[in-house]
Amino acid sequence: MYALRNTLILMLVILSGESNFAAEWTIPLAGNAYRTEPTPGNEGFSRQGPIRFGQRNEVISVFFHVNTESKLNLAIKASAIDAPAKVTAIFKDQKFDFTVQQREPSLVSIGQVSVSQAGYAKLDLRPATKAPIEIHELVVTSNSDDLELSFVASNEGNMFYWGRRGPSVHLRYSVPQGKALTYAYSELTVPETLDPLGTFYMANGFGEGYFGMQVNGPSERRVLFSIWSPFRTDNPREIPADQRIVALGKGNGVHLGEFGNEGSGGQSYLIYPWKAGRTYRFLTEVIPTGNQETTYTSWFGDKEKQEWLLIASFRRPKTDTHLRGFHSFLESFYPTHGHLERRGHYGNVWVRDTEAQWHTCKEATFSVDATGGGKHRLDFSGGTSGDQFYLRNCGFFGETGKAGSRFELENTLHSPPEIDFQNLPR
């Protein structure tokens, strides 16, 4: 019910002498709408204000979740900019035409629609004339019993931004207790067509950093390896000299730098044309040096090519630890593309201890960030598929995972990875 906070209004309606309660939900477009045609983008969007549109080939899609089948009355709060404008609305197979005439924000009725089952609903808005308009809110009313709507209700905590990005999901792997661990190994496969812009498929996460691959642009993909500084700040320039991450080495073509805004530290990335449908392998080494410093080194490669590419090696001060907190996650980081589904398959997951013994990771615990935990978005899930774990988010699909769920692989590879540690590039 959190998403209904400050938006659910009960009104007493008199019909034929009988009293019925109708519910009304006000859905702000700034946190629940996307430009879906001709391509995703932020044109006309602002962080908190109305959405402005008027291009004839443009479609703005508004998403919200219903918990049961229902009948809904739809209206929008909108204003004309220069002249009255005609708009076409499409809800499933129903089409409505209406006109926005007032220059002051006013409520314009769209019509009544039916939802046959619980899940996400989508309303498409398409300009029918070239006259631009501004749309502030979608207003939904219904007399359906026990109906609840879920959506991003306000911008508190910058939730319009986070909500449009979509929920992030995680797998925390079960590892042997009482063992000092030196290496984390995993394999990652992104299914074809489920690799939209602004996705981070993080394979090897640990207590002090993360390692995975991203879709950064239409023609740019990266392999990213980062280590947080022990000094907590979102501004890397504030880190004292004795708490800075030190780069010890990097592979060919790897870029080194710093990062901020999510803690701060040292970052490395390799521009690499990884492809959906192929399997890539990730290896991370964590070695305490004995003088309150720990070194972290990561390698990446195409499994079919049997390659190992050095990404980077870092030293973290004020740290004395082996591998801890081994996990993976899936994240959307472009709000413009938060309506597109993404999925990652994580398999053949292992850890290696200081006695050179490998241990398979066949159990994992599922979790979701505050966007999903607060029910701002419900399109997230995880589980197992054959001999792999999977994570799934965004796309406004109907499945919702449960934080704390434990997954166990029934079919696992019994042979540990064969790695020539002596000849790994350094």
C-alpha positions as CSV (number, residue, x, y, z in Angstrom):
1,M,0.0,0.0,0.0
2,Y,3.1,2.3,0.2
3,A,2.6,3.4,-3.5
4,L,-0.9,4.6,-2.7
5,R,0.3,6.9,0.1
6,N,-0.9,10.5,-0.4
7,T,-2.8,9.4,-3.6
8,L,-5.7,7.3,-2.5
9,I,-8.8,9.3,-2.0
10,L,-12.1,7.8,-1.0
11,M,-15.2,9.5,-2.4
12,L,-18.9,8.7,-1.6
13,V,-20.9,8.5,-4.8
14,I,-24.7,8.3,-4.7
15,L,-26.1,6.0,-7.3
16,S,-29.8,5.2,-7.3
17,G,-30.0,5.9,-3.6
18,E,-27.3,3.5,-2.8
19,S,-23.8,4.4,-1.5
20,N,-20.7,3.1,-3.3
21,F,-17.1,3.9,-2.6
22,A,-14.9,4.8,-5.5
23,A,-11.1,5.0,-5.3
24,E,-8.9,7.5,-7.2
25,W,-5.2,7.3,-7.9
26,T,-3.1,10.1,-9.3
27,I,-0.1,8.8,-11.2
28,P,2.6,11.4,-11.9
29,L,4.0,11.0,-15.4
30,A,7.5,12.2,-14.3
31,G,8.1,8.9,-12.5
32,N,6.0,6.5,-14.4
33,A,6.2,7.3,-18.1
34,Y,8.7,6.7,-20.9
35,R,9.2,7.8,-24.5
36,T,8.8,4.4,-26.2
37,E,8.7,5.5,-29.9
38,P,10.5,6.1,-32.1
39,T,13.4,5.5,-29.7
40,P,13.8,5.9,-25.9
41,G,14.9,9.3,-24.8
42,N,14.4,12.2,-22.4
43,E,13.1,14.8,-24.8
44,G,10.3,16.6,-23.1
45,F,10.9,15.0,-19.7
46,S,11.9,16.7,-16.5
47,R,12.8,15.3,-13.1
48,Q,9.6,16.5,-11.4
49,G,7.5,18.5,-13.9
50,P,5.1,17.6,-16.6
51,I,6.0,15.8,-19.8
52,R,5.9,17.9,-23.0
53,F,5.3,16.2,-26.3
54,G,3.8,16.9,-29.7
55,Q,5.9,15.0,-32.4
56,R,3.6,13.0,-34.7
57,N,5.8,9.9,-34.5
58,E,6.2,10.0,-30.8
59,V,4.6,7.7,-28.2
60,I,4.6,8.3,-24.5
61,S,3.8,5.1,-22.4
62,V,2.5,5.2,-18.9
63,F,2.8,2.1,-16.7
64,F,1.1,1.1,-13.4
65,H,0.4,-2.2,-11.7
66,V,-3.0,-3.5,-10.6
67,N,-3.5,-6.4,-8.1
68,T,-6.7,-7.8,-9.6
69,E,-9.0,-7.7,-12.6
70,S,-10.9,-4.5,-12.7
71,K,-12.6,-1.8,-14.7
72,L,-10.9,1.6,-14.7
73,N,-11.9,5.1,-15.7
74,L,-8.9,7.0,-17.2
75,A,-8.3,10.7,-17.4
76,I,-5.3,12.9,-17.8
77,K,-4.4,16.3,-16.3
78,A,-2.9,18.2,-19.2
79,S,-2.6,21.7,-20.8
80,A,-2.3,23.0,-24.3
81,I,0.7,25.1,-25.1
82,D,-0.2,27.2,-28.1
83,A,-3.5,25.8,-29.4
84,P,-6.0,22.9,-28.8
85,A,-4.3,19.6,-29.5
86,K,-5.8,16.2,-30.4
87,V,-4.3,13.1,-28.7
88,T,-4.9,9.4,-29.3
89,A,-4.8,7.0,-26.4
90,I,-4.4,3.2,-26.8
91,F,-5.0,0.7,-24.0
92,K,-4.5,-2.8,-25.2
93,D,-6.9,-3.1,-28.1
94,Q,-9.0,0.0,-27.2
95,K,-8.4,3.3,-28.9
96,F,-9.6,6.7,-27.6
97,D,-9.4,10.2,-29.2
98,F,-9.6,13.3,-27.1
99,T,-8.7,17.0,-27.3
100,V,-6.7,19.1,-24.8
101,Q,-8.0,22.6,-25.1
102,Q,-7.2,24.6,-21.9
103,R,-3.9,26.3,-21.4
104,E,-4.2,25.8,-17.6
105,P,-3.8,22.2,-16.4
106,S,-7.2,20.6,-16.6
107,L,-8.6,17.1,-16.3
108,V,-9.6,15.5,-19.6
109,S,-11.5,12.3,-19.7
110,I,-10.1,9.4,-21.8
111,G,-12.6,6.6,-21.2
112,Q,-13.3,3.3,-19.4
113,V,-11.0,0.2,-19.9
114,S,-11.0,-3.3,-18.5
115,V,-8.1,-5.2,-17.0
116,S,-8.5,-9.0,-17.1
117,Q,-5.9,-10.0,-14.6
118,A,-3.3,-8.7,-12.1
119,G,-0.2,-7.3,-13.5
120,Y,1.2,-4.2,-15.2
121,A,-1.1,-2.0,-17.4
122,K,0.2,0.3,-20.1
123,L,-1.4,3.4,-21.6
124,D,0.1,4.8,-24.9
125,L,-0.4,8.4,-25.7
126,R,0.3,9.6,-29.3
127,P,-0.2,13.2,-30.6
128,A,-2.8,13.4,-33.4
129,T,-1.8,16.9,-34.3
130,K,1.4,18.9,-34.2
131,A,0.3,21.2,-31.4
132,P,2.4,20.5,-28.3
133,I,0.9,19.7,-24.9
134,E,2.0,19.1,-21.4
135,I,0.8,16.1,-19.4
136,H,1.1,16.2,-15.7
137,E,-0.8,13.2,-14.4
138,L,-2.8,10.1,-15.2
139,V,-5.9,9.9,-13.0
140,V,-7.4,6.4,-12.5
141,T,-10.8,5.8,-10.7
142,S,-12.5,2.6,-10.1
143,N,-15.4,1.0,-8.2
144,S,-13.7,-2.5,-8.3
145,D,-13.5,-4.1,-4.9
146,D,-10.1,-4.6,-3.3
147,L,-8.3,-2.9,-6.1
148,E,-4.8,-1.6,-5.4
149,L,-2.5,0.2,-7.8
150,S,1.3,0.3,-7.5
151,F,3.4,3.0,-9.1
152,V,6.0,5.6,-8.2
153,A,3.8,7.9,-6.2
154,S,6.1,10.9,-5.4
155,N,9.6,12.2,-5.9
156,E,10.6,11.8,-2.2
157,G,14.1,10.5,-2.1
158,N,14.5,11.3,-5.8
159,M,12.3,8.3,-6.5
160,F,11.2,9.5,-10.0
161,Y,14.8,9.0,-11.1
162,W,15.3,5.7,-9.3
163,G,11.8,4.4,-10.2
164,R,12.3,5.1,-13.9
165,R,15.7,3.3,-13.7
166,G,13.9,0.3,-12.3
167,P,14.7,-2.2,-9.5
168,S,18.2,-3.7,-9.0
169,V,18.4,-7.4,-8.0
170,H,21.1,-9.5,-6.4
171,L,22.3,-13.0,-5.7
172,R,24.4,-13.7,-2.6
173,Y,26.2,-17.0,-2.9
174,S,26.6,-19.5,-0.1
175,V,30.3,-20.3,0.4
176,P,32.0,-22.8,2.8
177,Q,32.3,-21.5,6.3
178,G,35.6,-21.4,8.1
179,K,37.7,-21.2,4.9
180,A,39.9,-18.4,3.9
181,L,39.0,-17.7,0.2
182,T,41.4,-16.3,-2.4
183,Y,39.5,-16.6,-5.7
184,A,36.0,-16.0,-7.0
185,Y,35.1,-17.5,-10.4
186,S,31.8,-17.2,-12.4
187,E,30.4,-17.4,-15.9
188,L,27.8,-15.0,-17.3
189,T,25.6,-15.3,-20.3
190,V,23.2,-12.6,-21.4
191,P,20.2,-13.9,-23.4
192,E,19.9,-12.4,-26.9
193,T,17.6,-9.3,-27.1
194,L,17.8,-8.8,-23.3
195,D,20.8,-6.5,-23.4
196,P,19.3,-2.9,-23.6
197,L,21.3,0.2,-23.1
198,G,22.2,1.2,-19.6
199,T,22.6,-2.3,-18.1
200,F,25.2,-3.6,-15.7
201,Y,25.6,-7.3,-15.5
202,M,27.8,-7.7,-12.4
203,A,29.4,-11.1,-12.1
204,N,31.9,-11.0,-9.2
205,G,30.9,-8.8,-6.4
206,F,32.6,-8.8,-3.0
207,G,32.9,-6.7,0.2
208,E,35.1,-4.0,-1.3
209,G,34.2,-3.9,-5.0
210,Y,32.6,-5.3,-8.1
211,F,33.4,-6.8,-11.5
212,G,31.1,-7.2,-14.5
213,M,30.1,-6.0,-17.9
214,Q,28.0,-3.1,-19.1
215,V,26.1,-1.8,-22.1
216,N,27.2,1.9,-22.3
217,G,26.1,3.0,-25.7
218,P,24.8,1.8,-29.1
219,S,28.3,0.8,-30.1
220,E,30.2,0.7,-26.8
221,R,30.3,-2.1,-24.2
222,R,32.6,-2.3,-21.3
223,V,34.1,-4.7,-18.8
224,L,34.3,-2.9,-15.5
225,F,36.3,-3.5,-12.3
226,S,36.1,-1.1,-9.3
227,I,37.3,-1.0,-5.7
228,W,35.8,1.2,-3.0
229,S,38.1,3.3,-0.8
230,P,37.8,2.7,2.9
231,F,37.1,6.4,3.3
232,R,33.4,7.0,2.9
233,T,32.5,9.8,0.5
234,D,30.8,10.3,-2.8
235,N,33.5,12.7,-3.9
236,P,36.8,11.0,-4.8
237,R,38.7,14.3,-4.3
238,E,37.9,14.2,-0.6
239,I,39.7,10.9,0.0
240,P,42.9,11.3,2.1
241,A,46.1,10.3,0.5
242,D,46.6,7.3,2.8
243,Q,43.2,5.9,2.0
244,R,43.3,6.1,-1.8
245,I,43.0,3.0,-4.0
246,V,46.4,2.5,-5.7
247,A,46.6,0.9,-9.2
248,L,49.3,-1.7,-9.4
249,G,48.8,-2.8,-13.0
250,K,46.4,-3.0,-15.9
251,G,45.8,-4.9,-19.1
252,N,46.2,-3.7,-22.7
253,G,43.7,-1.0,-23.6
254,V,42.3,-0.8,-20.0
255,H,41.4,2.7,-18.8
256,L,42.2,3.6,-15.1
257,G,40.4,6.3,-13.1
258,E,38.3,7.2,-10.2
259,F,34.5,7.0,-9.5
260,G,32.1,8.7,-7.1
261,N,28.4,9.2,-6.3
262,E,28.1,5.7,-4.9
263,G,31.0,5.8,-2.5
264,S,34.3,6.5,-4.2
265,G,37.4,4.6,-5.2
266,G,39.5,3.3,-8.1
267,Q,37.9,2.2,-11.3
268,S,39.1,0.3,-14.4
269,Y,37.3,-0.6,-17.6
270,L,38.0,-2.2,-20.9
271,I,36.0,-1.3,-24.0
272,Y,35.2,-4.8,-25.3
273,P,32.5,-5.9,-27.8
274,W,30.9,-8.6,-25.8
275,K,27.8,-10.1,-27.3
276,A,24.5,-11.4,-26.0
277,G,24.2,-15.2,-26.4
278,R,27.9,-15.9,-25.6
279,T,29.4,-17.0,-22.3
280,Y,32.1,-15.0,-20.6
281,R,34.1,-15.9,-17.5
282,F,35.3,-13.8,-14.6
283,L,38.1,-14.4,-12.1
284,T,38.9,-12.2,-9.1
285,E,41.8,-12.7,-6.7
286,V,41.8,-11.2,-3.2
287,I,45.1,-11.4,-1.2
288,P,45.9,-9.7,2.1
289,T,49.5,-8.6,2.2
290,G,49.9,-8.7,6.0
291,N,50.5,-5.0,6.5
292,Q,46.9,-3.8,6.6
293,E,46.6,-3.8,2.8
294,T,44.9,-6.1,0.4
295,T,45.4,-6.5,-3.3
296,Y,42.6,-7.2,-5.8
297,T,43.1,-8.5,-9.3
298,S,40.5,-9.4,-11.9
299,W,40.7,-11.2,-15.3
300,F,38.0,-11.6,-18.0
301,G,37.6,-13.7,-21.1
302,D,35.4,-15.3,-23.7
303,K,34.9,-18.8,-22.5
304,E,34.8,-20.3,-26.0
305,K,38.1,-18.6,-26.9
306,Q,39.7,-19.9,-23.6
307,E,41.2,-16.4,-23.2
308,W,42.2,-14.5,-20.0
309,L,42.6,-10.8,-20.2
310,L,44.0,-8.8,-17.3
311,I,41.7,-6.0,-16.4
312,A,43.5,-4.4,-13.4
313,S,45.2,-4.9,-10.1
314,F,44.5,-2.5,-7.1
315,R,45.8,-2.1,-3.6
316,R,43.3,-1.1,-0.9
317,P,44.8,0.4,2.3
318,K,43.6,-0.1,5.8
319,T,42.2,-3.5,4.7
320,D,43.2,-7.0,5.8
321,T,40.8,-9.5,4.4
322,H,40.3,-12.5,2.0
323,L,37.3,-12.8,-0.3
324,R,34.1,-12.0,1.5
325,G,30.5,-11.2,0.5
326,F,30.6,-13.0,-2.9
327,H,27.6,-11.9,-4.9
328,S,26.2,-10.9,-8.4
329,F,23.7,-8.3,-9.4
330,L,21.7,-6.9,-12.3
331,E,21.1,-3.2,-12.6
332,S,19.6,-0.6,-15.0
333,F,21.4,2.7,-14.9
334,Y,19.7,4.7,-17.7
335,P,16.2,6.0,-16.6
336,T,15.3,6.4,-20.3
337,H,15.6,2.6,-20.8
338,G,14.0,1.4,-17.5
339,H,10.9,0.1,-19.3
340,L,13.0,-2.5,-21.2
341,E,13.5,-6.0,-19.8
342,R,17.0,-7.3,-19.1
343,R,18.2,-10.7,-17.8
344,G,21.5,-12.3,-16.9
345,H,22.3,-16.0,-16.4
346,Y,25.1,-16.8,-13.8
347,G,26.5,-20.2,-13.8
348,N,29.5,-22.4,-13.0
349,V,30.1,-20.4,-9.8
350,W,33.1,-21.3,-7.7
351,V,35.4,-20.1,-4.9
352,R,39.0,-21.3,-4.2
353,D,40.5,-21.3,-0.7
354,T,44.0,-20.6,0.4
355,E,44.8,-24.4,0.4
356,A,44.1,-24.4,-3.4
357,Q,40.8,-26.3,-3.0
358,W,37.8,-25.3,-5.2
359,H,34.2,-25.2,-3.7
360,T,31.1,-25.0,-5.9
361,C,28.5,-22.4,-5.1
362,K,25.2,-24.0,-5.8
363,E,23.0,-22.0,-3.4
364,A,22.2,-18.3,-3.5
365,T,19.9,-15.8,-1.7
366,F,17.8,-13.3,-3.6
367,S,17.4,-9.6,-2.7
368,V,16.2,-6.4,-4.3
369,D,16.9,-2.7,-3.7
370,A,14.6,-0.1,-2.2
371,T,12.9,0.6,-5.5
372,G,11.5,-3.0,-5.4
373,G,11.4,-3.3,-1.7
374,G,9.3,-0.2,-1.4
375,K,6.9,-1.5,-4.1
376,H,7.6,1.5,-6.4
377,R,8.3,-1.2,-9.0
378,L,7.3,-4.8,-9.0
379,D,9.0,-6.1,-12.2
380,F,11.8,-8.1,-10.7
381,S,12.6,-11.7,-10.1
382,G,15.3,-14.4,-9.9
383,G,15.7,-18.1,-9.7
384,T,17.4,-21.1,-11.4
385,S,17.3,-22.3,-15.0
386,G,19.0,-25.6,-15.6
387,D,22.6,-25.3,-14.2
388,Q,22.5,-21.5,-13.9
389,F,21.0,-18.9,-11.6
390,Y,19.2,-16.0,-13.3
391,L,18.3,-12.4,-12.5
392,R,15.5,-10.5,-14.3
393,N,14.4,-6.9,-14.0
394,C,12.5,-4.0,-15.7
395,G,10.2,-4.5,-18.6
396,F,7.0,-4.3,-16.5
397,F,6.5,-8.1,-16.7
398,G,4.0,-9.7,-14.4
399,E,6.4,-11.7,-12.1
400,T,7.5,-10.4,-8.8
401,G,10.3,-12.0,-6.8
402,K,10.5,-12.3,-3.0
403,A,13.4,-10.9,-1.1
404,G,15.1,-13.6,1.0
405,S,14.2,-16.4,-1.4
406,R,16.9,-19.1,-1.5
407,F,17.7,-20.8,-4.8
408,E,19.6,-24.1,-5.2
409,L,20.9,-25.6,-8.4
410,E,19.9,-29.2,-9.0
411,N,22.3,-29.7,-11.8
412,T,25.8,-28.2,-11.3
413,L,29.1,-28.7,-13.1
414,H,31.2,-31.1,-10.9
415,S,34.6,-30.2,-12.3
416,P,36.2,-26.9,-11.1
417,P,37.6,-24.5,-13.7
418,E,41.0,-25.3,-15.1
419,I,43.2,-22.2,-14.7
420,D,46.9,-21.9,-15.1
421,F,47.5,-19.4,-12.3
422,Q,51.2,-19.2,-13.0
423,N,50.6,-17.9,-16.5
424,L,47.8,-15.5,-15.9
425,P,48.7,-12.1,-17.3
426,R,49.8,-9.6,-14.7
